[in-house]
Amino acid sequence: MSENVVEKQVRLSTHHADRLSRLAKAKALSEDQIIEKALDILFNLTDLLDRQAEQEGWSFLSEGALQRVWNNEEDARYDYWKELYGVSAR
């Protein structure tokens, strides 16, 4: 399966250009292949962090609701369930 290819021009510092060239030679890949692999890693990491941030957002939003459900006078009696149900400590 062939992907469409778009040519982009980027500007790199001399340091990064040298490192890219050395890495490509060391891995026997073209500089384009190195950049493509680096972008895949960057995009996958970004997706992962976005999912993590979304999950943390939902956790943050649900925390208040859970506090209202679990942190109230009626529920407080269950905080001491071992004593309530006669469970002895080991």
N, CA, C and O of each residue as an XYZ file, in Angstrom:
360
protein
N       0.854     -1.177      0.000
C       0.000      0.000      0.000
C       0.899      1.239      0.000
O       1.782      1.369      0.848
N       0.681      2.103     -0.907
C       1.500      3.304     -1.063
C       0.766      4.505     -0.480
O      -0.426      4.698     -0.719
N       1.495      5.304      0.284
C       0.918      6.519      0.864
C       1.243      7.704     -0.031
O       2.254      7.715     -0.734
N       0.371      8.697      0.009
C       0.686      9.941     -0.679
C       1.853     10.611      0.029
O       1.960     10.547      1.254
N       2.698     11.233     -0.714
C       3.870     11.887     -0.153
C       3.773     13.374     -0.451
O       3.446     13.781     -1.566
N       4.062     14.172      0.559
C       4.077     15.624      0.423
C       5.475     16.084      0.780
O       6.046     15.643      1.777
N       6.016     16.955     -0.020
C       7.351     17.477      0.263
C       7.222     18.723      1.128
O       6.460     19.637      0.814
N       7.985     18.745      2.228
C       8.012     19.886      3.143
C       9.442     20.368      3.283
O      10.382     19.574      3.233
N       9.600     21.632      3.453
C      10.925     22.176      3.702
C      10.971     22.597      5.164
O      10.093     23.321      5.632
N      11.992     22.145      5.883
C      12.135     22.507      7.298
C      13.495     23.136      7.514
O      14.437     22.902      6.758
N      13.576     23.930      8.550
C      14.852     24.549      8.916
C      15.339     23.886     10.206
O      14.603     23.772     11.186
N      16.595     23.456     10.174
C      17.204     22.827     11.342
C      18.452     23.598     11.720
O      19.109     24.201     10.871
N      18.767     23.571     12.989
C      20.050     24.130     13.409
C      21.152     23.246     12.838
O      20.913     22.090     12.488
N      22.329     23.782     12.748
C      23.473     23.001     12.258
C      23.669     21.761     13.122
O      23.950     20.671     12.624
N      23.514     21.952     14.414
C      23.677     20.836     15.358
C      22.685     19.716     15.040
O      23.074     18.554     14.930
N      21.409     20.063     14.893
C      20.402     19.045     14.602
C      20.612     18.422     13.224
O      20.426     17.217     13.059
N      20.992     19.218     12.247
C      21.255     18.686     10.910
C      22.412     17.682     10.942
O      22.348     16.641     10.289
N      23.457     17.990     11.693
C      24.594     17.074     11.830
C      24.176     15.780     12.527
O      24.542     14.684     12.102
N      23.418     15.926     13.587
C      22.960     14.731     14.319
C      22.062     13.872     13.445
O      22.172     12.646     13.459
N      21.172     14.505     12.683
C      20.294     13.774     11.778
C      21.110     12.994     10.760
O      20.841     11.819     10.507
N      22.088     13.636     10.189
C      22.942     12.989      9.190
C      23.702     11.807      9.793
O      23.755     10.733      9.194
N      24.287     12.001     10.968
C      25.029     10.918     11.636
C      24.112      9.751     11.990
O      24.482      8.589     11.815
N      22.930     10.058     12.482
C      21.981      9.001     12.860
C      21.527      8.220     11.627
O      21.444      6.992     11.665
N      21.239      8.914     10.556
C      20.826      8.249      9.315
C      21.921      7.303      8.820
O      21.642      6.175      8.414
N      23.159      7.772      8.858
C      24.277      6.924      8.417
C      24.440      5.721      9.343
O      24.643      4.599      8.879
N      24.351      5.953     10.637
C      24.531      4.880     11.612
C      23.443      3.811     11.490
O      23.710      2.629     11.706
N      22.243      4.211     11.151
C      21.117      3.277     11.038
C      20.894      2.799      9.605
O      19.987      2.008      9.345
N      21.712      3.275      8.686
C      21.584      2.919      7.261
C      20.183      3.233      6.747
O      19.566      2.435      6.042
N      19.699      4.414      7.119
C      18.400      4.903      6.666
C      18.592      6.275      6.037
O      19.608      6.936      6.247
N      17.612      6.682      5.274
C      17.672      8.046      4.742
C      17.261      9.028      5.838
O      16.606      8.650      6.809
N      17.643     10.256      5.676
C      17.231     11.285      6.636
C      15.712     11.405      6.661
O      15.128     11.637      7.719
N      15.069     11.249      5.510
C      13.608     11.281      5.459
C      13.005     10.172      6.307
O      12.011     10.390      7.000
N      13.598      8.984      6.258
C      13.087      7.864      7.062
C      13.253      8.146      8.558
O      12.367      7.842      9.357
N      14.385      8.724      8.923
C      14.615      9.075     10.333
C      13.578     10.091     10.790
O      12.994      9.944     11.863
N      13.350     11.107      9.994
C      12.375     12.136     10.349
C      10.978     11.540     10.438
O      10.222     11.873     11.350
N      10.626     10.668      9.508
C       9.304     10.036      9.544
C       9.130      9.206     10.806
O       8.076      9.258     11.441
N      10.156      8.438     11.177
C      10.087      7.647     12.407
C       9.977      8.559     13.635
O       9.209      8.278     14.555
N      10.740      9.638     13.643
C      10.688     10.582     14.763
C       9.296     11.210     14.874
O       8.781     11.389     15.978
N       8.697     11.541     13.746
C       7.351     12.115     13.770
C       6.324     11.094     14.249
O       5.403     11.442     14.988
N       6.476      9.832     13.833
C       5.576      8.784     14.329
C       5.643      8.694     15.848
O       4.615      8.610     16.520
N       6.869      8.713     16.387
C       7.039      8.662     17.843
C       6.396      9.876     18.491
O       5.675      9.739     19.480
N       6.643     11.058     17.952
C       6.076     12.286     18.501
C       4.556     12.251     18.473
O       3.913     12.588     19.467
N       3.973     11.848     17.348
C       2.514     11.822     17.233
C       1.897     10.780     18.161
O       0.852     11.032     18.761
N       2.532      9.611     18.286
C       2.022      8.588     19.201
C       2.092      9.062     20.649
O       1.167      8.832     21.428
N       3.177      9.715     20.999
C       3.316     10.249     22.353
C       2.276     11.325     22.619
O       1.684     11.373     23.698
N       2.057     12.182     21.641
C       1.054     13.240     21.784
C      -0.329     12.630     21.974
O      -1.091     13.083     22.828
N      -0.663     11.605     21.186
C      -1.960     10.925     21.335
C      -2.095     10.320     22.724
O      -3.143     10.432     23.360
N      -1.032      9.679     23.188
C      -1.043      9.064     24.514
C      -1.258     10.115     25.596
O      -2.080      9.924     26.492
N      -0.527     11.216     25.520
C      -0.654     12.274     26.523
C      -2.019     12.933     26.461
O      -2.572     13.309     27.494
N      -2.578     13.081     25.241
C      -3.921     13.646     25.111
C      -4.955     12.742     25.767
O      -5.859     13.228     26.447
N      -4.829     11.416     25.568
C      -5.762     10.474     26.205
C      -5.613     10.529     27.718
O      -6.600     10.495     28.453
N      -4.365     10.615     28.175
C      -4.119     10.671     29.613
C      -4.720     11.945     30.195
O      -5.337     11.907     31.259
N      -4.547     13.069     29.512
C      -5.109     14.336     29.983
C      -6.630     14.263     30.004
O      -7.269     14.783     30.919
N      -7.207     13.617     28.995
C      -8.664     13.474     28.960
C      -9.149     12.626     30.131
O     -10.142     12.960     30.777
N      -8.438     11.520     30.403
C      -8.815     10.664     31.528
C      -8.680     11.411     32.850
O      -9.537     11.293     33.726
N      -7.603     12.178     32.991
C      -7.415     12.956     34.212
C      -8.518     14.002     34.350
O      -8.979     14.288     35.455
N      -8.935     14.564     33.227
C     -10.037     15.535     33.253
C     -11.320     14.902     33.745
O     -12.021     15.475     34.578
N     -11.634     13.712     33.231
C     -12.842     13.027     33.684
C     -12.737     12.666     35.160
O     -13.711     12.785     35.903
N     -11.560     12.227     35.585
C     -11.367     11.900     37.002
C     -11.581     13.136     37.861
O     -12.222     13.069     38.910
N     -11.042     14.266     37.411
C     -11.207     15.511     38.154
C     -12.680     15.898     38.236
O     -13.164     16.302     39.293
N     -13.390     15.774     37.113
C     -14.803     16.138     37.100
C     -15.642     15.217     37.972
O     -16.601     15.662     38.602
N     -15.290     13.938     38.015
C     -16.088     12.992     38.788
C     -15.759     13.030     40.274
O     -16.548     12.560     41.093
N     -14.619     13.575     40.626
C     -14.197     13.573     42.031
C     -15.203     14.280     42.933
O     -15.533     13.780     44.008
N     -15.683     15.424     42.505
C     -16.648     16.160     43.315
C     -17.933     15.387     43.529
O     -18.474     15.374     44.634
N     -18.426     14.742     42.485
C     -19.657     13.955     42.596
C     -19.447     12.782     43.547
O     -20.309     12.492     44.376
N     -18.313     12.111     43.430
C     -18.040     10.987     44.323
C     -17.905     11.448     45.771
O     -18.349     10.755     46.687
N     -17.296     12.609     45.982
C     -17.184     13.145     47.343
C     -18.566     13.372     47.949
O     -18.797     13.080     49.122
N     -19.481     13.896     47.136
C     -20.844     14.134     47.647
C     -21.542     12.826     47.989
O     -22.293     12.762     48.963
N     -21.302     11.781     47.198
C     -21.948     10.493     47.428
C     -21.322      9.779     48.618
O     -22.034      9.236     49.463
N     -19.998      9.776     48.687
C     -19.327      8.983     49.700
C     -18.976      9.737     50.967
O     -18.766      9.108     52.004
N     -18.905     11.028     50.928
C     -18.462     11.789     52.092
C     -19.648     12.544     52.674
O     -19.770     13.759     52.522
N     -20.514     11.800     53.340
C     -21.677     12.423     53.963
C     -21.987     11.695     55.269
O     -21.442     10.624     55.535
N     -22.847     12.270     56.063
C     -23.153     11.704     57.390
C     -23.738     10.300     57.295
O     -23.359      9.418     58.065
N     -24.646     10.088     56.370
C     -25.282      8.776     56.237
C     -24.258      7.703     55.885
O     -24.327      6.579     56.383
N     -23.322      8.053     55.035
C     -22.303      7.101     54.612
C     -21.207      6.918     55.658
O     -20.499      5.911     55.637
N     -21.058      7.868     56.563
C     -19.967      7.838     57.542
C     -20.004      6.583     58.396
O     -18.953      6.101     58.817
N     -21.179      6.043     58.661
C     -21.247      4.841     59.512
C     -20.528      3.660     58.872
O     -20.067      2.764     59.580
N     -20.422      3.641     57.541
C     -19.736      2.546     56.863
C     -18.224      2.713     56.851
O     -17.503      1.788     56.474
N     -17.733      3.884     57.259
C     -16.294      4.083     57.340
C     -15.664      3.133     58.359
O     -14.481      2.805     58.273
N     -16.463      2.706     59.309
C     -16.003      1.797     60.358
C     -16.682      0.445     60.203
O     -17.204     -0.111     61.169
N     -16.673     -0.082     58.980
C     -17.384     -1.317     58.667
C     -16.867     -2.516     59.444
O     -17.633     -3.434     59.735
N     -15.584     -2.528     59.785
C     -15.056     -3.664     60.542
C     -15.715     -3.749     61.918
O     -16.115     -4.823     62.365
N     -15.818     -2.603     62.573
C     -16.486     -2.590     63.874
C     -17.979     -2.870     63.720
O     -18.562     -3.592     64.529
N     -18.595     -2.304     62.689
C     -20.020     -2.477     62.459
C     -20.387     -3.931     62.249
O     -21.420     -4.393     62.733
N     -19.522     -4.671     61.509
C     -19.818     -6.070     61.201
C     -19.008     -7.062     62.049
O     -19.026     -8.265     61.788
N     -18.308     -6.557     63.052
C     -17.597     -7.422     63.985
C     -16.415     -8.158     63.375
O     -16.136     -9.298     63.747
N     -15.709     -7.510     62.431
C     -14.533     -8.137     61.823
C     -13.333     -7.813     62.697
O     -13.056     -6.650     62.992
N     -12.620     -8.867     63.110
C     -11.462     -8.634     63.977
C     -10.207     -8.379     63.144
O     -10.069     -8.856     62.018
N      -9.311     -7.617     63.736
C      -8.024     -7.334     63.076
C      -7.141     -8.563     63.168
O      -7.244     -9.326     64.128
N      -6.279     -8.766     62.194
C      -5.385     -9.937     62.217
C      -4.245     -9.723     63.156
O      -3.394    -10.601     63.304
